[in-house]
Amino acid sequence: MVWFAIVGGYSCQYCSASFTLNSNMLRHVRTKHLNETPYSCPICKKGWSRPDACKEHVYRVHGLIR
């Protein structure tokens, strides 16, 4: 994966978004451009790019305790 450092932060190689933290830029690329969904619901197998969204789904949709 290639990214370009800008003054005071990092810029997405696919769009004009810029970030102060490299980790935020990498998350942006994975979720918005590469459509990665490494976190999946253990019940229905729906996928998310962020673990907090997956945990919230399990709690709200399936009624399991957090």
C-alpha positions in Angstrom: 0.0 0.0 0.0 1.3 3.4 -0.9 0.5 6.7 0.9 1.9 10.1 0.6 3.0 12.1 3.6 1.9 15.8 3.6 2.9 18.6 5.9 1.4 17.8 9.3 -0.2 14.5 8.2 -1.0 11.9 5.6 -3.0 12.0 2.4 -5.1 9.3 0.8 -3.7 8.0 -2.5 -7.2 7.5 -3.8 -9.0 10.7 -2.9 -8.3 14.1 -1.4 -8.8 13.1 2.2 -6.0 14.0 4.6 -5.3 12.8 8.2 -3.0 13.8 11.0 -2.4 10.2 12.0 -1.2 7.4 9.7 -3.4 4.9 11.4 -6.5 6.9 10.6 -5.5 7.2 7.0 -4.9 3.5 6.7 -8.3 2.8 8.3 -9.9 5.2 5.8 -8.2 3.4 2.8 -9.2 0.0 4.1 -12.8 0.9 4.7 -13.6 3.4 1.9 -11.5 2.2 -1.0 -10.5 -1.5 -0.4 -13.8 -2.5 1.2 -12.1 -4.8 3.7 -14.4 -6.3 6.4 -12.1 -8.3 8.7 -14.6 -8.4 11.6 -17.7 -10.6 11.2 -20.7 -11.4 13.3 -20.4 -14.9 14.8 -24.1 -15.4 14.3 -25.1 -14.1 10.9 -21.6 -13.6 9.4 -22.2 -10.0 8.3 -18.9 -8.2 8.0 -17.5 -4.8 9.2 -14.3 -2.9 8.9 -14.3 -1.9 12.5 -14.6 -4.1 15.6 -16.8 -1.6 17.5 -19.4 -1.7 14.7 -19.5 -5.5 14.8 -19.9 -5.6 18.6 -22.7 -3.0 18.4 -24.5 -5.1 15.7 -24.3 -8.2 17.8 -25.7 -6.3 20.8 -28.5 -4.5 18.9 -29.5 -7.1 16.3 -29.0 -10.4 18.2 -29.6 -9.1 21.7 -26.3 -10.4 23.2 -24.7 -8.8 26.1 -21.7 -6.5 25.3 
